[in-house]
Amino acid sequence: MDNSTLRLKCKTLMAQNGYFERGAKKRLAKELNINRNSLCMALSGYRKGKASLNVLSKIVERFEDAQRA
């Protein structure tokens, strides 16, 4: 999956699960055990490397696992 498609999927999943209020990215970064700045850069599209794809993949996995449970 390319970066822009994955970013859109992440933002959609975040919105569906109530992660767009103030402090949501900080909370999500803590839950995923990743740097908050890396999370924000990956979601904004500022960084498009392999590390950002890994961050976005973690977000998708987290929310898809929550939906299955």
C-alpha contacts under 8 A as a table, 3 or more apart, distances in Angstrom:
res1	aa1	res2	aa2	distance
1	M	5	T	6.64
1	M	6	L	6.38
2	D	5	T	5.62
2	D	6	L	6.22
3	N	6	L	5.16
3	N	7	R	6.06
3	N	45	G	7.80
3	N	48	K	6.57
3	N	53	L	6.53
4	S	7	R	5.05
4	S	8	L	6.25
4	S	45	G	7.41
5	T	8	L	5.21
5	T	9	K	6.25
6	L	9	K	5.03
6	L	10	C	6.14
6	L	53	L	7.92
6	L	56	L	6.59
6	L	57	S	7.61
7	R	10	C	5.10
7	R	11	K	6.21
7	R	42	A	7.59
7	R	43	L	5.76
7	R	44	S	7.85
7	R	45	G	7.49
7	R	56	L	6.69
8	L	11	K	5.19
8	L	12	T	6.14
9	K	12	T	5.11
9	K	13	L	6.15
9	K	60	V	7.43
10	C	13	L	5.14
10	C	14	M	6.05
10	C	43	L	7.71
10	C	56	L	6.66
10	C	59	I	6.34
10	C	60	V	5.87
11	K	14	M	5.01
11	K	15	A	6.14
11	K	43	L	7.54
12	T	15	A	5.17
12	T	16	Q	6.20
13	L	16	Q	5.09
13	L	17	N	6.21
13	L	60	V	7.36
13	L	63	F	6.57
14	M	17	N	5.21
14	M	18	G	6.18
14	M	19	Y	4.84
14	M	20	F	6.69
14	M	63	F	7.78
15	A	18	G	5.25
15	A	19	Y	5.66
15	A	20	F	5.91
16	Q	19	Y	7.70
17	N	63	F	7.83
18	G	21	E	7.07
19	Y	24	A	5.03
19	Y	25	K	7.16
19	Y	28	L	7.89
20	F	24	A	5.88
20	F	25	K	7.74
21	E	24	A	5.63
22	R	25	K	7.96
23	G	26	K	5.27
23	G	27	R	6.29
24	A	27	R	5.07
24	A	28	L	6.05
25	K	28	L	4.97
25	K	29	A	5.97
25	K	36	R	6.94
25	K	39	L	7.51
25	K	40	C	7.41
26	K	29	A	5.20
26	K	30	K	6.30
26	K	36	R	5.93
27	R	30	K	5.16
27	R	31	E	6.24
28	L	31	E	5.01
28	L	32	L	6.16
29	A	32	L	5.18
29	A	33	N	5.80
29	A	34	I	5.20
29	A	35	N	6.17
29	A	36	R	5.22
29	A	39	L	6.65
30	K	33	N	4.91
30	K	34	I	6.50
30	K	35	N	7.85
30	K	36	R	7.73
32	L	58	K	7.29
32	L	59	I	7.72
32	L	62	R	7.99
34	I	38	S	7.34
34	I	39	L	7.20
34	I	55	V	7.82
35	N	38	S	5.27
35	N	39	L	6.37
36	R	39	L	4.99
36	R	40	C	6.23
37	N	40	C	5.11
37	N	41	M	6.11
38	S	41	M	5.17
38	S	42	A	6.08
38	S	52	S	7.26
38	S	55	V	7.74
39	L	42	A	5.22
39	L	43	L	6.19
39	L	52	S	7.69
39	L	55	V	6.52
39	L	56	L	7.87
40	C	43	L	5.15
40	C	44	S	6.06
41	M	44	S	5.17
41	M	45	G	6.07
41	M	46	Y	5.09
41	M	47	R	5.64
41	M	52	S	7.74
42	A	45	G	5.28
42	A	46	Y	6.38
42	A	47	R	5.56
42	A	48	K	6.86
42	A	52	S	4.94
42	A	53	L	7.43
42	A	55	V	6.92
42	A	56	L	6.77
43	L	46	Y	7.83
43	L	56	L	7.36
44	S	47	R	7.81
45	G	48	K	6.15
47	R	52	S	6.32
48	K	51	A	7.93
48	K	52	S	5.81
48	K	53	L	7.07
49	G	52	S	5.39
49	G	53	L	6.47
50	K	53	L	5.06
50	K	54	N	6.29
51	A	54	N	5.04
51	A	55	V	6.36
52	S	55	V	5.00
52	S	56	L	6.19
53	L	56	L	5.09
53	L	57	S	6.01
54	N	57	S	5.02
54	N	58	K	6.21
55	V	58	K	5.16
55	V	59	I	6.48
56	L	59	I	5.12
56	L	60	V	6.39
57	S	60	V	5.14
57	S	61	E	6.13
58	K	61	E	5.09
58	K	62	R	6.05
59	I	62	R	5.15
59	I	63	F	6.40
60	V	63	F	5.44
60	V	64	E	5.98
61	E	64	E	5.18
61	E	65	D	5.89
62	R	65	D	5.34
62	R	66	A	6.31
63	F	66	A	4.96
63	F	67	Q	6.22
64	E	67	Q	5.07
64	E	68	R	6.33
65	D	68	R	5.19
65	D	69	A	6.39
66	A	69	A	5.28
